[in-house]
Amino acid sequence: MTWSEMPMTRSMWCSTISSVMGAGKSSLLKSIAGLEPIASGRILIDGRDIGAIPAHKRLQCGVTLAPEGRGIFPDQSVLDNLLLGAYSLQATAAEINALVGHGFELFPRLAQRQAQWAGTLSGGEQQMLALARALAWRHRGENGSSPRPTARPSRRA
């Protein structure tokens, strides 16, 4: 099966891509994020072709990528890590506060540690931080409305 035969058209869904090593999974994700050129085909978000949009502007289209190795800023606080994710959104202070609040709502443990340096968190907490940033920094609607979360991870009691 080729990637072109794999339409991912549902909003608010999480898709899993699995295959043998070297099949192009990472290349696919990097292409969607704008970090690698698209060899053929198109990437549509809400019917809009984002293939020509530079990587740093795709966040505003709703594309986020939580990189391997957690991708946090270890010498910054948990709160600062979440705030840095809002930089390219050009969001208002109220929107930024809502986004940070959403990240803490998704992972309450991070709210308890918001002043702590991210590099001193446990590995699981660092992964929570990377995911909170990726999930919380969704694009604002076409009308400039507040950002919306992509999904809520299930929490075990």
Backbone as JSON Lines, residues from 0, in Angstrom:
{"i":0,"aa":"M","n":[0.85,-1.18,0.0],"ca":[0.0,0.0,0.0],"c":[0.9,1.24,0.0]}
{"i":1,"aa":"T","n":[0.58,2.19,-0.82],"ca":[1.35,3.43,-0.86],"c":[0.68,4.46,0.03]}
{"i":2,"aa":"W","n":[1.44,5.5,0.37],"ca":[0.89,6.55,1.22],"c":[-0.29,7.23,0.54]}
{"i":3,"aa":"S","n":[-0.27,7.3,-0.78],"ca":[-1.37,7.96,-1.49],"c":[-2.68,7.19,-1.34]}
{"i":4,"aa":"E","n":[-2.6,5.93,-0.99],"ca":[-3.8,5.12,-0.8],"c":[-4.29,5.17,0.64]}
{"i":5,"aa":"M","n":[-3.68,5.99,1.47],"ca":[-4.03,6.07,2.88],"c":[-4.62,7.43,3.21]}
{"i":6,"aa":"P","n":[-5.84,7.71,2.8],"ca":[-6.41,9.01,3.15],"c":[-6.65,9.1,4.65]}
{"i":7,"aa":"M","n":[-6.22,10.19,5.23],"ca":[-6.46,10.46,6.65],"c":[-7.36,11.68,6.68]}
{"i":8,"aa":"T","n":[-8.64,11.46,6.59],"ca":[-9.56,12.56,6.38],"c":[-10.39,12.93,7.59]}
{"i":9,"aa":"R","n":[-10.32,12.2,8.65],"ca":[-11.18,12.49,9.8],"c":[-10.52,13.47,10.74]}
{"i":10,"aa":"S","n":[-11.28,14.48,11.12],"ca":[-10.81,15.46,12.09],"c":[-10.91,14.87,13.49]}
{"i":11,"aa":"M","n":[-10.02,15.27,14.37],"ca":[-10.04,14.86,15.77],"c":[-9.77,13.36,15.95]}
{"i":12,"aa":"W","n":[-9.08,12.74,15.03],"ca":[-8.74,11.34,15.13],"c":[-7.24,11.19,15.25]}
{"i":13,"aa":"C","n":[-6.85,10.1,15.82],"ca":[-5.43,9.76,15.91],"c":[-5.21,8.54,15.03]}
{"i":14,"aa":"S","n":[-4.27,8.63,14.11],"ca":[-3.96,7.51,13.23],"c":[-2.63,6.91,13.61]}
{"i":15,"aa":"T","n":[-2.5,5.63,13.42],"ca":[-1.25,4.94,13.68],"c":[-0.65,4.53,12.35]}
{"i":16,"aa":"I","n":[0.63,4.79,12.19],"ca":[1.34,4.39,10.99],"c":[2.39,3.39,11.43]}
{"i":17,"aa":"S","n":[2.27,2.16,10.96],"ca":[3.25,1.15,11.32],"c":[3.67,0.38,10.07]}
{"i":18,"aa":"S","n":[4.94,0.05,10.03],"ca":[5.48,-0.69,8.91],"c":[6.89,-1.12,9.28]}
{"i":19,"aa":"V","n":[7.53,-1.8,8.37],"ca":[8.89,-2.25,8.61],"c":[9.84,-1.05,8.58]}
{"i":20,"aa":"M","n":[11.01,-1.24,9.15],"ca":[12.02,-0.19,9.17],"c":[12.39,0.19,7.73]}
{"i":21,"aa":"G","n":[12.5,1.47,7.48],"ca":[12.9,1.96,6.17],"c":[11.76,2.14,5.18]}
{"i":22,"aa":"A","n":[10.53,1.99,5.62],"ca":[9.38,2.1,4.71],"c":[8.96,3.55,4.46]}
{"i":23,"aa":"G","n":[9.46,4.49,5.27],"ca":[9.15,5.9,5.04],"c":[8.21,6.53,6.04]}
{"i":24,"aa":"K","n":[8.03,5.91,7.2],"ca":[7.13,6.47,8.21],"c":[7.6,7.84,8.68]}
{"i":25,"aa":"S","n":[8.87,7.95,9.03],"ca":[9.41,9.23,9.49],"c":[9.4,10.26,8.37]}
{"i":26,"aa":"S","n":[9.69,9.83,7.16],"ca":[9.67,10.75,6.01],"c":[8.27,11.28,5.78]}
{"i":27,"aa":"L","n":[7.25,10.43,5.94],"ca":[5.87,10.88,5.79],"c":[5.55,11.97,6.8]}
{"i":28,"aa":"L","n":[5.88,11.72,8.07],"ca":[5.58,12.69,9.12],"c":[6.35,13.99,8.91]}
{"i":29,"aa":"K","n":[7.61,13.87,8.51],"ca":[8.41,15.07,8.26],"c":[7.87,15.86,7.07]}
{"i":30,"aa":"S","n":[7.36,15.16,6.06],"ca":[6.76,15.85,4.91],"c":[5.49,16.58,5.32]}
{"i":31,"aa":"I","n":[4.66,15.94,6.14],"ca":[3.44,16.6,6.62],"c":[3.8,17.84,7.43]}
{"i":32,"aa":"A","n":[4.86,17.74,8.24],"ca":[5.28,18.87,9.07],"c":[6.03,19.93,8.28]}
{"i":33,"aa":"G","n":[6.38,19.64,7.02],"ca":[7.09,20.61,6.2],"c":[8.59,20.57,6.36]}
{"i":34,"aa":"L","n":[9.1,19.51,6.96],"ca":[10.54,19.4,7.2],"c":[11.26,18.67,6.07]}
{"i":35,"aa":"E","n":[10.51,18.0,5.2],"ca":[11.07,17.34,4.03],"c":[10.16,17.66,2.85]}
{"i":36,"aa":"P","n":[10.74,17.76,1.64],"ca":[9.9,18.07,0.47],"c":[8.96,16.91,0.14]}
{"i":37,"aa":"I","n":[7.85,17.24,-0.47],"ca":[6.87,16.24,-0.89],"c":[7.25,15.78,-2.29]}
{"i":38,"aa":"A","n":[7.48,14.47,-2.46],"ca":[7.86,13.93,-3.76],"c":[6.69,13.98,-4.74]}
{"i":39,"aa":"S","n":[5.5,13.65,-4.26],"ca":[4.3,13.71,-5.1],"c":[3.08,13.74,-4.2]}
{"i":40,"aa":"G","n":[1.97,14.12,-4.76],"ca":[0.74,14.17,-3.98],"c":[0.55,15.51,-3.29]}
{"i":41,"aa":"R","n":[-0.45,15.56,-2.42],"ca":[-0.79,16.79,-1.72],"c":[-1.07,16.48,-0.26]}
{"i":42,"aa":"I","n":[-0.94,17.49,0.57],"ca":[-1.31,17.41,1.98],"c":[-2.43,18.41,2.18]}
{"i":43,"aa":"L","n":[-3.61,17.9,2.5],"ca":[-4.78,18.76,2.68],"c":[-5.18,18.79,4.14]}
{"i":44,"aa":"I","n":[-5.38,19.99,4.65],"ca":[-5.91,20.2,6.0],"c":[-7.19,20.99,5.82]}
{"i":45,"aa":"D","n":[-8.3,20.43,6.23],"ca":[-9.61,21.06,6.06],"c":[-9.83,21.49,4.6]}
{"i":46,"aa":"G","n":[-9.38,20.66,3.66],"ca":[-9.56,20.93,2.24],"c":[-8.55,21.89,1.64]}
{"i":47,"aa":"R","n":[-7.65,22.42,2.44],"ca":[-6.66,23.4,1.99],"c":[-5.31,22.71,1.78]}
{"i":48,"aa":"D","n":[-4.71,22.89,0.61],"ca":[-3.41,22.3,0.32],"c":[-2.34,23.1,1.05]}
{"i":49,"aa":"I","n":[-1.63,22.45,1.97],"ca":[-0.61,23.15,2.76],"c":[0.81,22.84,2.28]}
{"i":50,"aa":"G","n":[0.93,22.17,1.12],"ca":[2.23,21.77,0.62],"c":[3.22,22.9,0.43]}
{"i":51,"aa":"A","n":[2.77,24.09,0.11],"ca":[3.67,25.22,-0.12],"c":[3.88,26.07,1.13]}
{"i":52,"aa":"I","n":[3.21,25.74,2.21],"ca":[3.34,26.52,3.45],"c":[4.61,26.09,4.18]}
{"i":53,"aa":"P","n":[5.48,27.03,4.57],"ca":[6.71,26.66,5.27],"c":[6.42,25.99,6.61]}
{"i":54,"aa":"A","n":[7.36,25.18,7.06],"ca":[7.2,24.39,8.29],"c":[6.82,25.26,9.49]}
{"i":55,"aa":"H","n":[7.45,26.41,9.63],"ca":[7.2,27.24,10.81],"c":[5.8,27.85,10.82]}
{"i":56,"aa":"K","n":[5.09,27.79,9.7],"ca":[3.72,28.33,9.65],"c":[2.66,27.23,9.68]}
{"i":57,"aa":"R","n":[3.07,25.98,9.63],"ca":[2.09,24.89,9.6],"c":[1.4,24.69,10.94]}
{"i":58,"aa":"L","n":[1.99,25.15,12.01],"ca":[1.33,25.07,13.31],"c":[0.0,25.81,13.26]}
{"i":59,"aa":"Q","n":[-0.02,26.93,12.56],"ca":[-1.25,27.71,12.44],"c":[-2.31,26.98,11.62]}
{"i":60,"aa":"C","n":[-1.89,25.96,10.87],"ca":[-2.83,25.14,10.09],"c":[-3.3,23.93,10.88]}
{"i":61,"aa":"G","n":[-2.73,23.73,12.06],"ca":[-3.13,22.6,12.89],"c":[-2.17,21.44,12.87]}
{"i":62,"aa":"V","n":[-0.99,21.6,12.28],"ca":[-0.01,20.52,12.2],"c":[0.97,20.66,13.35]}
{"i":63,"aa":"T","n":[1.05,19.62,14.16],"ca":[2.04,19.6,15.23],"c":[2.8,18.29,15.16]}
{"i":64,"aa":"L","n":[4.02,18.3,15.64],"ca":[4.87,17.12,15.63],"c":[5.59,17.06,16.96]}
{"i":65,"aa":"A","n":[5.43,15.97,17.68],"ca":[6.18,15.76,18.92],"c":[7.39,14.94,18.54]}
{"i":66,"aa":"P","n":[8.57,15.56,18.47],"ca":[9.74,14.86,17.96],"c":[10.22,13.75,18.9]}
{"i":67,"aa":"E","n":[10.96,12.81,18.31],"ca":[11.59,11.77,19.12],"c":[12.53,12.42,20.11]}
{"i":68,"aa":"G","n":[12.79,11.77,21.2],"ca":[13.69,12.32,22.18],"c":[13.06,13.44,22.98]}
{"i":69,"aa":"R","n":[11.76,13.52,22.94],"ca":[10.93,14.45,23.73],"c":[10.98,15.88,23.23]}
{"i":70,"aa":"G","n":[12.09,16.41,22.78],"ca":[12.11,17.75,22.21],"c":[11.71,18.85,23.17]}
{"i":71,"aa":"I","n":[12.17,18.78,24.41],"ca":[11.87,19.83,25.38],"c":[13.1,20.72,25.55]}
{"i":72,"aa":"F","n":[12.91,21.84,26.23],"ca":[14.02,22.73,26.56],"c":[14.37,22.45,28.02]}
{"i":73,"aa":"P","n":[15.42,21.65,28.27],"ca":[15.7,21.18,29.63],"c":[16.06,22.28,30.62]}
{"i":74,"aa":"D","n":[16.63,23.38,30.16],"ca":[17.04,24.46,31.06],"c":[15.98,25.55,31.2]}
{"i":75,"aa":"Q","n":[14.76,25.24,30.8],"ca":[13.62,26.14,30.97],"c":[12.59,25.45,31.85]}
{"i":76,"aa":"S","n":[11.75,26.23,32.48],"ca":[10.71,25.65,33.33],"c":[9.65,24.95,32.48]}
{"i":77,"aa":"V","n":[8.85,24.15,33.13],"ca":[7.72,23.49,32.46],"c":[6.82,24.55,31.83]}
{"i":78,"aa":"L","n":[6.51,25.59,32.6],"ca":[5.66,26.67,32.09],"c":[6.29,27.33,30.87]}
{"i":79,"aa":"D","n":[7.58,27.64,30.94],"ca":[8.25,28.28,29.8],"c":[8.24,27.38,28.56]}
{"i":80,"aa":"N","n":[8.37,26.07,28.75],"ca":[8.3,25.15,27.62],"c":[6.95,25.25,26.93]}
{"i":81,"aa":"L","n":[5.89,25.34,27.71],"ca":[4.56,25.47,27.11],"c":[4.39,26.83,26.44]}
{"i":82,"aa":"L","n":[4.92,27.88,27.06],"ca":[4.81,29.22,26.48],"c":[5.59,29.33,25.17]}
{"i":83,"aa":"L","n":[6.74,28.66,25.09],"ca":[7.53,28.72,23.86],"c":[6.77,28.13,22.68]}
{"i":84,"aa":"G","n":[5.88,27.21,22.95],"ca":[5.07,26.64,21.87],"c":[4.12,27.64,21.26]}
{"i":85,"aa":"A","n":[3.79,28.7,21.97],"ca":[2.84,29.7,21.47],"c":[3.51,30.76,20.62]}
{"i":86,"aa":"Y","n":[4.83,30.78,20.59],"ca":[5.56,31.84,19.91],"c":[5.11,32.04,18.47]}
{"i":87,"aa":"S","n":[5.04,30.95,17.7],"ca":[4.71,31.1,16.28],"c":[3.23,31.29,16.02]}
{"i":88,"aa":"L","n":[2.4,31.14,17.04],"ca":[0.95,31.33,16.86],"c":[0.55,32.79,16.8]}
{"i":89,"aa":"Q","n":[1.36,33.68,17.33],"ca":[1.01,35.09,17.44],"c":[-0.34,35.23,18.14]}
{"i":90,"aa":"A","n":[-0.5,34.48,19.22],"ca":[-1.75,34.46,19.97],"c":[-1.81,35.62,20.96]}
{"i":91,"aa":"T","n":[-3.02,35.95,21.37],"ca":[-3.21,36.98,22.4],"c":[-2.86,36.38,23.76]}
{"i":92,"aa":"A","n":[-2.7,37.23,24.75],"ca":[-2.39,36.76,26.1],"c":[-3.48,35.84,26.62]}
{"i":93,"aa":"A","n":[-4.73,36.17,26.34],"ca":[-5.85,35.33,26.79],"c":[-5.8,33.95,26.13]}
{"i":94,"aa":"E","n":[-5.47,33.92,24.84],"ca":[-5.37,32.64,24.13],"c":[-4.21,31.82,24.67]}
{"i":95,"aa":"I","n":[-3.09,32.47,24.94],"ca":[-1.94,31.76,25.49],"c":[-2.28,31.18,26.85]}
{"i":96,"aa":"N","n":[-2.93,31.96,27.7],"ca":[-3.34,31.44,29.02],"c":[-4.27,30.24,28.87]}
{"i":97,"aa":"A","n":[-5.18,30.29,27.91],"ca":[-6.09,29.17,27.68],"c":[-5.34,27.93,27.21]}
{"i":98,"aa":"L","n":[-4.35,28.13,26.34],"ca":[-3.56,27.01,25.84],"c":[-2.74,26.36,26.94]}
{"i":99,"aa":"V","n":[-2.1,27.19,27.76],"ca":[-1.32,26.66,28.88],"c":[-2.24,25.92,29.85]}
{"i":100,"aa":"G","n":[-3.38,26.51,30.13],"ca":[-4.35,25.86,31.0],"c":[-4.8,24.52,30.46]}
{"i":101,"aa":"H","n":[-4.97,24.45,29.14],"ca":[-5.36,23.18,28.52],"c":[-4.26,22.13,28.7]}
{"i":102,"aa":"G","n":[-3.0,22.55,28.53],"ca":[-1.89,21.61,28.73],"c":[-1.87,21.07,30.15]}
{"i":103,"aa":"F","n":[-2.13,21.95,31.12],"ca":[-2.16,21.52,32.52],"c":[-3.4,20.67,32.81]}
{"i":104,"aa":"E","n":[-4.48,20.92,32.1],"ca":[-5.68,20.11,32.27],"c":[-5.45,18.69,31.74]}
{"i":105,"aa":"L","n":[-4.76,18.6,30.61],"ca":[-4.44,17.28,30.04],"c":[-3.54,16.48,30.97]}
{"i":106,"aa":"F","n":[-2.57,17.16,31.56],"ca":[-1.57,16.5,32.41],"c":[-1.43,17.27,33.72]}
{"i":107,"aa":"P","n":[-2.3,17.01,34.7],"ca":[-2.28,17.75,35.97],"c":[-0.93,17.7,36.69]}
{"i":108,"aa":"R","n":[-0.17,16.65,36.48],"ca":[1.15,16.54,37.12],"c":[2.05,17.69,36.68]}
{"i":109,"aa":"L","n":[1.91,18.13,35.44],"ca":[2.73,19.24,34.95],"c":[2.36,20.54,35.65]}
{"i":110,"aa":"A","n":[1.09,20.72,35.98],"ca":[0.66,21.93,36.7],"c":[1.34,21.99,38.06]}
{"i":111,"aa":"Q","n":[1.51,20.83,38.69],"ca":[2.17,20.78,39.99],"c":[3.65,21.11,39.88]}
{"i":112,"aa":"R","n":[4.21,20.93,38.71],"ca":[5.65,21.12,38.5],"c":[5.97,22.27,37.54]}
{"i":113,"aa":"Q","n":[5.05,23.21,37.37],"ca":[5.23,24.23,36.35],"c":[6.45,25.12,36.55]}
{"i":114,"aa":"A","n":[6.94,25.28,37.77],"ca":[8.13,26.1,38.01],"c":[9.42,25.29,37.93]}
{"i":115,"aa":"Q","n":[9.31,23.99,37.85],"ca":[10.48,23.1,37.84],"c":[11.14,23.1,36.46]}
{"i":116,"aa":"W","n":[12.47,22.98,36.45],"ca":[13.17,22.88,35.18],"c":[12.75,21.6,34.49]}
{"i":117,"aa":"A","n":[12.48,21.68,33.21],"ca":[11.99,20.53,32.46],"c":[13.0,19.38,32.43]}
{"i":118,"aa":"G","n":[14.28,19.71,32.44],"ca":[15.31,18.67,32.41],"c":[15.37,17.83,33.66]}
{"i":119,"aa":"T","n":[14.76,18.29,34.75],"ca":[14.78,17.52,35.99],"c":[13.53,16.67,36.17]}
{"i":120,"aa":"L","n":[12.61,16.73,35.23],"ca":[11.42,15.88,35.27],"c":[11.81,14.44,34.97]}
{"i":121,"aa":"S","n":[10.99,13.51,35.4],"ca":[11.22,12.11,35.04],"c":[11.01,11.96,33.54]}
{"i":122,"aa":"G","n":[11.45,10.84,32.98],"ca":[11.28,10.61,31.55],"c":[9.82,10.65,31.13]}
{"i":123,"aa":"G","n":[8.95,10.06,31.94],"ca":[7.52,10.07,31.63],"c":[6.94,11.46,31.68]}
{"i":124,"aa":"E","n":[7.39,12.26,32.66],"ca":[6.91,13.64,32.77],"c":[7.41,14.49,31.61]}
{"i":125,"aa":"Q","n":[8.64,14.24,31.16],"ca":[9.16,14.95,29.99],"c":[8.34,14.62,28.75]}
{"i":126,"aa":"Q","n":[7.93,13.35,28.64],"ca":[7.09,12.97,27.5],"c":[5.72,13.64,27.6]}
{"i":127,"aa":"M","n":[5.18,13.73,28.82],"ca":[3.91,14.45,29.02],"c":[4.04,15.89,28.55]}
{"i":128,"aa":"L","n":[5.16,16.53,28.88],"ca":[5.38,17.92,28.51],"c":[5.44,18.06,26.99]}
{"i":129,"aa":"A","n":[6.18,17.17,26.33],"ca":[6.27,17.22,24.87],"c":[4.89,17.02,24.24]}
{"i":130,"aa":"L","n":[4.12,16.09,24.78],"ca":[2.78,15.83,24.26],"c":[1.83,16.99,24.55]}
{"i":131,"aa":"A","n":[1.94,17.56,25.74],"ca":[1.07,18.71,26.09],"c":[1.3,19.85,25.12]}
{"i":132,"aa":"R","n":[2.55,20.09,24.79],"ca":[2.86,21.17,23.85],"c":[2.32,20.85,22.46]}
{"i":133,"aa":"A","n":[2.5,19.62,22.02],"ca":[2.02,19.24,20.68],"c":[0.5,19.23,20.59]}
{"i":134,"aa":"L","n":[-0.17,18.78,21.65],"ca":[-1.63,18.69,21.61],"c":[-2.31,20.03,21.86]}
{"i":135,"aa":"A","n":[-1.72,20.86,22.68],"ca":[-2.37,22.11,23.06],"c":[-2.24,23.19,22.0]}
{"i":136,"aa":"W","n":[-1.17,23.21,21.24],"ca":[-0.96,24.32,20.3],"c":[-1.61,24.04,18.96]}
{"i":137,"aa":"R","n":[-2.92,23.86,18.99],"ca":[-3.68,23.68,17.76],"c":[-3.98,25.04,17.15]}
{"i":138,"aa":"H","n":[-4.29,25.02,15.89],"ca":[-4.55,26.27,15.17],"c":[-5.83,26.93,15.64]}
{"i":139,"aa":"R","n":[-5.84,28.24,15.48],"ca":[-7.07,28.99,15.69],"c":[-7.96,28.77,14.48]}
{"i":140,"aa":"G","n":[-9.24,28.83,14.69],"ca":[-10.19,28.63,13.58],"c":[-10.01,29.69,12.51]}
{"i":141,"aa":"E","n":[-10.61,29.46,11.38],"ca":[-10.53,30.39,10.25],"c":[-10.94,31.81,10.65]}
{"i":142,"aa":"N","n":[-11.83,31.91,11.63],"ca":[-12.31,33.22,12.04],"c":[-11.49,33.84,13.17]}
{"i":143,"aa":"G","n":[-10.35,33.2,13.52],"ca":[-9.5,33.74,14.57],"c":[-9.97,33.36,15.96]}
{"i":144,"aa":"S","n":[-10.86,32.38,16.06],"ca":[-11.36,31.98,17.37],"c":[-10.29,31.23,18.15]}
{"i":145,"aa":"S","n":[-10.61,30.89,19.35],"ca":[-9.64,30.24,20.23],"c":[-9.17,28.92,19.65]}
{"i":146,"aa":"P","n":[-7.94,28.54,19.99],"ca":[-7.41,27.26,19.55],"c":[-8.25,26.12,20.1]}
{"i":147,"aa":"R","n":[-8.2,24.99,19.41],"ca":[-8.95,23.84,19.89],"c":[-8.01,22.65,20.05]}
{"i":148,"aa":"P","n":[-8.23,21.82,21.04],"ca":[-7.35,20.66,21.24],"c":[-7.6,19.63,20.16]}
{"i":149,"aa":"T","n":[-6.57,18.82,19.88],"ca":[-6.72,17.77,18.88],"c":[-7.41,16.56,19.47]}
{"i":150,"aa":"A","n":[-7.04,16.18,20.64],"ca":[-7.61,14.98,21.26],"c":[-7.27,15.0,22.73]}
{"i":151,"aa":"R","n":[-7.95,14.21,23.48],"ca":[-7.65,14.08,24.9],"c":[-7.18,12.66,25.15]}
{"i":152,"aa":"P","n":[-5.97,12.5,25.67],"ca":[-5.52,11.15,25.97],"c":[-6.32,10.58,27.13]}
{"i":153,"aa":"S","n":[-6.52,9.28,27.11],"ca":[-7.26,8.68,28.23],"c":[-6.34,8.62,29.44]}
{"i":154,"aa":"R","n":[-6.93,8.82,30.6],"ca":[-6.17,8.77,31.84],"c":[-6.67,7.59,32.65]}
{"i":155,"aa":"R","n":[-5.76,6.83,33.18],"ca":[-6.15,5.69,34.0],"c":[-6.27,6.13,35.44]}
{"i":156,"aa":"A","n":[-7.24,5.59,36.13],"ca":[-7.48,5.95,37.53],"c":[-6.45,5.33,38.43]}
